[in-house]
Amino acid sequence: MIGSLKMSPPGRAVSRLKRQMVDWQRARVARAILRLPPRPVPGVAPERASIHTLTSRRDWLSALWSVRTFMEFLGESLPVRFHDDGTLTPEISAKLRAFFPGSLVISATESHAVAEERLHQFPKCRAARGRHIMTHKLIDAAIFAPGARYLLLDSDLLFFSPPREISQWLPGPERVNLWNEDQGNSLNLSPGEARARHGVNLVQKINAGFGAVWRDSVDFNLLEEYFQHETVWSHPHRVEQTAYALLSSRFGVRLLPRSYLIDTDRKTGLPAGIVMKHYVGIIRDLFFSEGIRHLTATGFLAVER
């Protein structure tokens, strides 16, 4: 009986209203970030690592939290590139640039034109980029990074203390990419396939939600081989993650400690010594009710109740 009521038109209307209310409450909390003063960032600084975030009309406020908390706890300003997934409005783009004066918002039109030219010798990479938006995190970040290395941030990250491993990597000579450690193996390529097809010993548990990347590790020739196989699309949302794992395993890679947390157990909370938490889909609501609440309670930003 209860199930049938939920499926009825009135039941669906009530559920829709509840979702809209939750979305409104989350947006209200997320908008609190706009009360912080703008933080100017370098425009073109090839000698410094740049920050790259693929974002959307739905997630741009969360992206501001992700980038701002990272930069505040890092203690320095870096060039910022927001990559439009095709849904950003001119008004949102203007707000992104105003919040980080000096940052760039790379429109979907601009990125497509530049990528088409850059990938003219890599038809499978070009086709892959048009097949799924997540490949833009892989291809566009490497194309638009102004310097030798870049940082990749998803829109669902919050930082709670200084990312010392990144502070050491940024000026250092170590030729490795750094990645979040996933809860399990979430790649579209097995170690056996990686060895047989590409001669690579594939490192497991790489999560591409947060990473520190040497730009020349993104080898389009290797990606062209990778995209020859339809099996890489077995889970489209993991295509770029698997590609980064393949590239980094060949180039050099190290996983970040567990203080850069990915954990879908809602009871985990924020352990002592936590640097960052990745609020992946199943716990995305905790980004607002746990993460932002903790930051405001500890003085990062006052949120009106």
Buried (B, 14 or more C-beta within 10 A) or exposed (E): EEEEEEEEEEBEEEEEEEEEEEEEEBEEBBEBBEEBEEBEBBEEBEEBBBBBBBBBEEBBBBBBBBBBBBBBBBEEBBBBBBBBBBBBEEEBBEBBBEBBEBBBBBBBEBBBEBBEEBBEEBEBBBEBBEEEBBBBBBBBBBBBBBBEBBBBBBBBBBBBEEBEBBBEBBEEEEEBBBBBBBEEEBBBBEBEBBEEBBEBEBBBBBBBBBBBBBBEBBBBEBBBBBBEBEEBBEEBEBBBBBBBBBBBBBBEBBBBEBBBBBBEEEEBEBEEEBBBBBBBEEBEBBBBEBBBBBBBEEEBBEBEE
